[in-house]
Amino acid sequence: MIAAFGTYDAQKHPRVAVLVAGLRERGHEVVELNRPLGFSTAERVRMLQQPWRLPLLLLRLLGRWAGLVADASALRRRGRRPDAVLVGYMGHFDVFLARLLFPRAQIVLDHLIFAGDTASDRGARGIRVRLLSLLDAAATACADVVVTDTAEHREMLRKPQKGVVALVGASSEWFEAGDAATRAREDGDPLRVVFFGLFTPLQGTPVIAEAVALALEAGVPLELTMIGSGQDHAAVRERLAEYESVTWREWVDPAELPRLVASHDVCLGIFSATSKGMRVVPNKVYQGLAAGCVVVTSDTAPQRRTLGRALELVPPADPQSLARRLGELARPAQLDEARARAQEGRGDVRPEAVVAPLVAALAAR
């Protein structure tokens, strides 16, 4: 038996839901001991960057931990002892409680992001980044197995031999939305393009804005939907303010997002040349593929290595190249060819496929 454990929120951060679904599809019994903390990734990072916010985090965390202790005790009273405990995404603190409650189990930490790296990408510097990096080191040291999403992230561990690379993948609702979507498109119809995200430097949304402006000025028939808000949102909106074919939505309910994305032809990934941008494969790449979209993203080592044959890759931080690729995809024949390649890679992001390296690691131990 495997226990999925922690204060994760599978609706906001579906990574752990993908791992749990994949483990179950491969025949493992998974019991969830979960008390969602209720903070987004951005809120957690903000609290860690701004120490005066920490009391709120700690008070809520202690309340959730009390519930987790009760859940673990109830499990033991039923005579159930997990062989492995999977600590869900953003489990930097939860992993210590897991080690305390389940001393004989293998502790698996899903370390999708490094807190120090994320804070640095969002503008933090100095002592804050060093403290968050120490938290990363302590959390990963506490675990027996650390699950990362790319080989580049695994190499950031102090003991890379602990690391297991498992792609992020996408949950079932994204595949269901993709299967249900209508794909008909005729000559002259605009190319329907969507981006969703937090407008962080990692995502390179100013590159998207410049590329879309170049494509529209060149006469490419294109409709863009931009979903989300964040650090670069104001600058991006200003750059695209004059174009009526751009629609803005600052928030979409998570239950609605898969269907909305699947109604588009192209899903945009990330386009920055930041150090973090060169190391990650973002959620939207997996989710866009699952939703049946053609995914255009930056040509980086991890993206090319993991899903390159299924993606439309352009150089990072190069709006001219992105504009040209969008112009090519606006032609129905080229869009159909790209869609066929994307469909071939869809199976690689299903839960049963992405969890395979973790299953092998657990079996080896």
TIGU-406453 format. One record per residue (C-alpha): x, y, z; residue number from 1. Coordinates in nm, 3 decimals. Example, Ala and Ser with C-alpha at 12.3 -4.5 7.8 and 13.67 -1.06 7.14 Angstrom:
2
         X         Y         Z   pos
     1.230    -0.450     0.780     1
     1.367    -0.106     0.714     2
REM end
This chain:
365
         X         Y         Z   pos
     0.000     0.000     0.000     1
     0.110     0.355    -0.080     2
    -0.013     0.657     0.115     3
    -0.040     0.990    -0.068     4
     0.024     1.233     0.214     5
     0.031     1.603     0.285     6
    -0.132     1.942     0.252     7
    -0.137     1.936    -0.129     8
    -0.433     2.065    -0.331     9
    -0.480     1.834    -0.627    10
    -0.727     2.068    -0.794    11
    -0.491     2.365    -0.798    12
    -0.176     2.156    -0.847    13
    -0.273     1.838    -1.034    14
     0.075     1.682    -1.039    15
     0.006     1.461    -0.736    16
    -0.332     1.359    -0.880    17
    -0.152     1.238    -1.193    18
     0.094     1.032    -0.986    19
    -0.185     0.881    -0.775    20
    -0.391     0.795    -1.084    21
    -0.088     0.638    -1.253    22
    -0.001     0.428    -0.949    23
    -0.358     0.302    -0.930    24
    -0.367     0.225    -1.301    25
    -0.055     0.013    -1.249    26
    -0.226    -0.192    -0.979    27
    -0.108    -0.022    -0.659    28
    -0.345     0.048    -0.373    29
    -0.319     0.418    -0.288    30
    -0.476     0.568     0.024    31
    -0.491     0.947     0.039    32
    -0.420     1.123     0.369    33
    -0.471     1.478     0.252    34
    -0.559     1.803     0.426    35
    -0.523     2.081     0.166    36
    -0.349     2.390     0.298    37
    -0.551     2.622     0.078    38
    -0.268     2.846    -0.047    39
    -0.161     2.874    -0.409    40
     0.202     2.830    -0.513    41
     0.234     3.207    -0.555    42
     0.096     3.265    -0.204    43
     0.332     3.010    -0.049    44
     0.634     3.162    -0.224    45
     0.522     3.513    -0.121    46
     0.499     3.404     0.242    47
     0.845     3.254     0.230    48
     0.978     3.574     0.074    49
     0.801     3.798     0.327    50
     0.872     3.667     0.679    51
     0.595     3.871     0.846    52
     0.342     3.654     0.662    53
     0.481     3.330     0.806    54
     0.261     3.317     1.120    55
    -0.049     3.270     0.902    56
     0.123     2.990     0.712    57
     0.242     2.821     1.031    58
    -0.095     2.844     1.207    59
    -0.279     2.692     0.914    60
    -0.008     2.431     0.863    61
    -0.028     2.319     1.227    62
    -0.405     2.286     1.200    63
    -0.374     2.069     0.888    64
    -0.099     1.863     1.049    65
    -0.324     1.787     1.346    66
    -0.573     1.641     1.101    67
    -0.300     1.441     0.925    68
    -0.179     1.297     1.257    69
    -0.536     1.187     1.330    70
    -0.567     1.032     0.982    71
    -0.240     0.841     1.024    72
    -0.348     0.714     1.367    73
    -0.680     0.595     1.226    74
    -0.495     0.411     0.950    75
    -0.273     0.233     1.203    76
    -0.574     0.137     1.417    77
    -0.711    -0.044     1.114    78
    -0.384    -0.237     1.093    79
    -0.276    -0.060     0.772    80
     0.089     0.039     0.737    81
     0.204     0.185     0.404    82
     0.516     0.052     0.236    83
     0.574     0.393     0.080    84
     0.449     0.746     0.151    85
     0.421     0.988    -0.141    86
     0.444     1.345    -0.010    87
     0.256     1.568    -0.253    88
     0.383     1.869    -0.445    89
     0.492     2.167    -0.232    90
     0.560     1.925     0.051    91
     0.873     2.104     0.176    92
     0.738     2.095     0.532    93
     0.505     1.793     0.506    94
     0.797     1.559     0.436    95
     0.927     1.604     0.792    96
     0.590     1.505     0.940    97
     0.572     1.207     0.705    98
     0.913     1.086     0.824    99
     0.801     1.119     1.186   100
     0.468     0.939     1.139   101
     0.592     0.662     0.908   102
     0.953     0.586     1.014   103
     0.962     0.243     0.847   104
     0.813     0.345     0.512   105
     0.993     0.470     0.205   106
     0.936     0.846     0.196   107
     0.890     0.977    -0.157   108
     0.895     1.355    -0.204   109
     0.738     1.496    -0.519   110
     0.978     1.789    -0.557   111
     0.840     1.950    -0.868   112
     0.980     2.293    -0.780   113
     1.278     2.417    -0.583   114
     1.161     2.698    -0.354   115
     1.487     2.891    -0.384   116
     1.493     2.861    -0.762   117
     1.130     2.972    -0.792   118
     1.178     3.270    -0.561   119
     1.486     3.377    -0.759   120
     1.292     3.350    -1.087   121
     1.027     3.581    -0.938   122
     1.275     3.849    -0.835   123
     1.393     3.755    -0.484   124
     1.762     3.792    -0.400   125
     2.012     3.745    -0.119   126
     1.934     3.588     0.217   127
     1.578     3.491     0.124   128
     1.691     3.279    -0.168   129
     1.966     3.121     0.045   130
     1.718     3.032     0.320   131
     1.474     2.882     0.071   132
     1.757     2.685    -0.088   133
     1.843     2.548     0.257   134
     1.478     2.444     0.295   135
     1.500     2.262    -0.039   136
     1.814     2.084     0.078   137
     1.663     1.982     0.412   138
     1.338     1.857     0.257   139
     1.510     1.648    -0.008   140
     1.756     1.509     0.249   141
     1.460     1.389     0.459   142
     1.321     1.177     0.173   143
     1.439     0.839     0.048   144
     1.328     0.908    -0.309   145
     1.290     1.252    -0.470   146
     1.071     1.278    -0.778   147
     1.166     1.558    -1.020   148
     1.023     1.639    -1.362   149
     1.347     1.678    -1.558   150
     1.703     1.546    -1.547   151
     1.819     1.907    -1.503   152
     1.621     1.933    -1.179   153
     1.747     1.597    -1.060   154
     2.103     1.722    -1.099   155
     2.021     2.015    -0.869   156
     1.977     1.770    -0.579   157
     2.268     1.735    -0.338   158
     2.237     1.360    -0.391   159
     2.117     1.314    -0.750   160
     2.119     0.935    -0.703   161
     1.806     0.979    -0.493   162
     1.626     1.139    -0.783   163
     1.370     0.980    -1.011   164
     1.258     1.171    -1.320   165
     0.885     1.141    -1.388   166
     0.716     1.368    -1.639   167
     0.440     1.590    -1.501   168
     0.173     1.448    -1.728   169
    -0.191     1.551    -1.733   170
    -0.501     1.438    -1.548   171
    -0.802     1.267    -1.703   172
    -1.018     1.577    -1.746   173
    -0.769     1.717    -1.998   174
    -0.786     1.403    -2.211   175
    -1.165     1.397    -2.185   176
    -1.183     1.760    -2.300   177
    -0.952     1.685    -2.591   178
    -1.155     1.383    -2.699   179
    -1.478     1.584    -2.692   180
    -1.348     1.890    -2.880   181
    -1.443     1.970    -3.240   182
    -1.143     2.028    -3.468   183
    -1.297     2.139    -3.798   184
    -1.120     2.435    -3.959   185
    -1.154     2.573    -4.311   186
    -0.929     2.793    -4.527   187
    -0.958     3.150    -4.404   188
    -1.065     3.061    -4.052   189
    -0.844     3.229    -3.791   190
    -0.594     3.017    -3.602   191
    -0.726     2.988    -3.245   192
    -0.435     3.026    -2.999   193
    -0.445     3.012    -2.619   194
    -0.202     3.088    -2.338   195
    -0.271     3.035    -1.968   196
    -0.038     3.104    -1.679   197
     0.091     3.341    -1.412   198
     0.282     3.576    -1.645   199
     0.611     3.509    -1.462   200
     0.950     3.578    -1.624   201
     0.990     3.202    -1.674   202
     0.693     3.198    -1.911   203
     0.821     3.469    -2.141   204
     0.482     3.630    -2.208   205
     0.643     3.951    -2.349   206
     0.787     3.727    -2.621   207
     0.436     3.597    -2.691   208
     0.300     3.953    -2.709   209
     0.568     4.067    -2.953   210
     0.527     3.756    -3.170   211
     0.150     3.789    -3.189   212
     0.180     4.158    -3.278   213
     0.428     4.071    -3.556   214
     0.203     3.792    -3.687   215
    -0.108     4.010    -3.690   216
     0.078     4.296    -3.859   217
     0.191     4.046    -4.125   218
    -0.171     3.952    -4.193   219
    -0.180     3.613    -4.020   220
    -0.544     3.524    -3.940   221
    -0.516     3.464    -3.568   222
    -0.731     3.486    -3.256   223
    -0.550     3.479    -2.919   224
    -0.695     3.409    -2.575   225
    -0.473     3.514    -2.284   226
    -0.570     3.363    -1.948   227
    -0.421     3.464    -1.613   228
    -0.247     3.755    -1.447   229
     0.084     3.826    -1.279   230
     0.417     4.001    -1.297   231
     0.434     4.070    -1.673   232
     0.060     4.098    -1.733   233
     0.041     4.479    -1.757   234
     0.326     4.507    -2.008   235
     0.184     4.227    -2.223   236
    -0.164     4.377    -2.221   237
    -0.025     4.717    -2.317   238
     0.167     4.568    -2.611   239
    -0.146     4.396    -2.747   240
    -0.402     4.663    -2.654   241
    -0.469     4.772    -3.012   242
    -0.562     4.426    -3.144   243
    -0.930     4.331    -3.129   244
    -0.855     3.966    -3.198   245
    -0.697     3.927    -2.851   246
    -0.931     3.820    -2.567   247
    -0.830     3.859    -2.201   248
    -0.946     3.646    -1.909   249
    -0.774     3.698    -1.576   250
    -0.922     3.387    -1.417   251
    -1.092     3.067    -1.531   252
    -1.238     2.804    -1.298   253
    -1.008     2.498    -1.298   254
    -1.304     2.277    -1.392   255
    -1.369     2.493    -1.701   256
    -1.006     2.535    -1.813   257
    -0.955     2.198    -1.993   258
    -1.263     2.248    -2.209   259
    -1.167     2.608    -2.287   260
    -0.811     2.515    -2.386   261
    -0.935     2.222    -2.597   262
    -1.152     2.462    -2.801   263
    -0.835     2.617    -2.947   264
    -0.601     2.495    -3.220   265
    -0.272     2.594    -3.055   266
    -0.163     2.603    -2.690   267
     0.143     2.814    -2.611   268
     0.410     2.694    -2.367   269
     0.704     2.900    -2.238   270
     0.946     3.120    -2.431   271
     1.196     3.281    -2.192   272
     1.571     3.230    -2.197   273
     1.603     3.247    -1.817   274
     1.806     2.979    -1.643   275
     1.490     2.823    -1.503   276
     1.321     2.845    -1.841   277
     1.599     2.630    -1.982   278
     1.541     2.357    -1.721   279
     1.166     2.298    -1.708   280
     0.882     2.146    -1.903   281
     0.575     2.342    -1.786   282
     0.236     2.198    -1.698   283
     0.074     2.372    -1.992   284
     0.281     2.169    -2.238   285
     0.145     1.841    -2.100   286
    -0.207     1.974    -2.056   287
    -0.214     2.126    -2.404   288
    -0.115     1.795    -2.560   289
    -0.374     1.609    -2.354   290
    -0.639     1.860    -2.465   291
    -0.564     1.776    -2.827   292
    -0.394     2.106    -2.914   293
    -0.082     2.168    -3.115   294
     0.170     2.288    -2.856   295
     0.424     2.555    -2.949   296
     0.701     2.609    -2.695   297
     1.071     2.689    -2.663   298
     1.339     2.461    -2.801   299
     1.518     2.368    -2.478   300
     1.701     2.050    -2.387   301
     1.436     1.907    -2.149   302
     1.143     1.990    -2.376   303
     1.313     1.848    -2.684   304
     1.430     1.539    -2.496   305
     1.099     1.452    -2.333   306
     0.836     1.541    -2.594   307
     1.022     1.695    -2.885   308
     0.864     1.487    -3.160   309
     0.516     1.593    -3.046   310
     0.592     1.966    -3.002   311
     0.643     2.263    -3.231   312
     0.972     2.405    -3.102   313
     1.105     2.759    -3.156   314
     1.421     2.923    -3.018   315
     1.379     3.076    -2.670   316
     1.324     3.453    -2.645   317
     1.280     3.482    -3.024   318
     0.948     3.651    -3.113   319
     1.028     3.655    -3.484   320
     1.059     3.276    -3.493   321
     0.740     3.232    -3.291   322
     0.555     3.469    -3.525   323
     0.673     3.270    -3.828   324
     0.565     2.941    -3.671   325
     0.219     3.079    -3.596   326
     0.197     3.197    -3.956   327
     0.283     2.847    -4.078   328
     0.028     2.684    -3.849   329
    -0.242     2.918    -3.979   330
    -0.230     2.714    -4.301   331
    -0.475     2.420    -4.258   332
    -0.243     2.161    -4.416   333
     0.046     2.247    -4.185   334
    -0.181     2.261    -3.884   335
    -0.310     1.912    -3.967   336
     0.046     1.777    -3.989   337
     0.138     1.934    -3.655   338
    -0.181     1.801    -3.498   339
    -0.095     1.448    -3.612   340
     0.247     1.474    -3.447   341
     0.088     1.602    -3.129   342
    -0.159     1.314    -3.123   343
     0.128     1.065    -3.143   344
     0.282     1.212    -2.827   345
    -0.041     1.223    -2.629   346
     0.005     0.878    -2.483   347
     0.339     0.978    -2.330   348
     0.168     1.222    -2.091   349
    -0.097     0.984    -1.957   350
    -0.070     0.902    -1.584   351
     0.012     0.534    -1.639   352
     0.307     0.630    -1.862   353
     0.458     0.910    -1.653   354
     0.456     0.710    -1.328   355
     0.659     0.420    -1.473   356
     1.003     0.543    -1.348   357
     0.868     0.586    -0.994   358
     0.714     0.237    -0.995   359
     1.048     0.094    -1.109   360
     1.236     0.284    -0.836   361
     1.002     0.162    -0.562   362
     1.030    -0.195    -0.686   363
     1.409    -0.174    -0.690   364
     1.411    -0.065    -0.326   365
REM end
